[in-house]
Amino acid sequence: MSKQVPTHYRKQPIQPIEIIDAYGLDFKRGNALKYLLRAGSKLGEEKSDDLQKAIWYLVCELHSIGLADEINEHLSAHSATDA
């Protein structure tokens, strides 16, 4: 295993960092993408762990642009009607 490109990333022909660089993603959006792309492939981690990390970074990004409260209200309203 290489510390620069761990095994869970080498399974695919395109590395997350290449996509992050190509799209000019900032830290939060880049990390969200990284966790989405590796979800379920890192030894010893559940798919849900990486998906939760991706969500965490996306919520941080939403906070930085002032949309987190609006999104939370929207999600709460839909979960209340689904119950």
C-alpha positions in Angstrom: 0.0 0.0 0.0 1.2 3.5 -0.9 0.6 6.3 1.6 0.1 8.6 -1.4 -2.5 6.4 -3.0 -4.0 4.0 -0.6 -5.5 0.7 -1.8 -9.1 1.8 -1.5 -8.4 4.5 -4.1 -6.3 2.4 -6.5 -9.2 0.2 -7.4 -10.5 2.9 -9.9 -8.7 4.4 -12.9 -9.4 7.9 -11.8 -8.4 9.1 -8.4 -10.6 11.5 -6.3 -7.9 14.1 -6.2 -7.9 14.2 -10.0 -11.6 15.0 -10.0 -11.3 17.5 -7.2 -8.5 19.3 -9.0 -10.3 19.2 -12.4 -13.4 20.8 -10.9 -11.5 23.1 -8.5 -13.4 21.9 -5.5 -12.7 23.5 -2.1 -11.8 21.5 1.0 -15.3 20.7 2.1 -16.8 19.7 -1.2 -13.6 17.8 -2.1 -13.7 15.8 1.0 -17.4 15.1 0.5 -16.7 13.7 -2.9 -13.7 11.7 -1.7 -15.9 10.0 0.9 -18.7 9.3 -1.6 -16.3 7.8 -4.0 -14.6 5.5 -1.5 -17.8 4.5 0.5 -17.7 0.8 1.2 -14.2 0.2 -0.2 -11.9 1.1 2.8 -11.0 -2.0 4.7 -12.4 -1.9 8.2 -15.0 0.8 7.6 -18.6 0.5 6.9 -20.1 2.1 3.8 -22.4 4.1 6.1 -19.4 5.6 7.9 -18.1 7.2 4.7 -21.5 8.3 3.7 -22.0 10.0 7.0 -18.7 11.7 6.7 -19.7 13.0 3.2 -22.9 14.3 4.6 -21.1 16.0 7.4 -18.8 17.9 5.0 -21.9 18.9 2.8 -23.7 20.2 5.9 -20.6 22.3 6.7 -20.6 23.7 3.2 -24.3 24.5 3.5 -23.7 26.3 6.8 -21.0 28.4 5.1 -23.4 29.5 2.4 -26.3 30.0 4.8 -28.5 27.2 3.6 -28.2 24.5 6.3 -31.2 25.7 8.3 -33.4 25.9 5.2 -32.3 22.3 4.2 -32.9 21.0 7.7 -36.4 22.5 7.7 -37.2 21.0 4.4 -35.9 17.5 5.5 -37.9 17.7 8.7 -41.1 18.6 6.9 -40.7 15.7 4.6 -39.8 13.2 7.3 -42.9 14.3 9.3 -45.2 13.7 6.3 -43.5 10.3 5.6 -44.2 9.0 9.1 
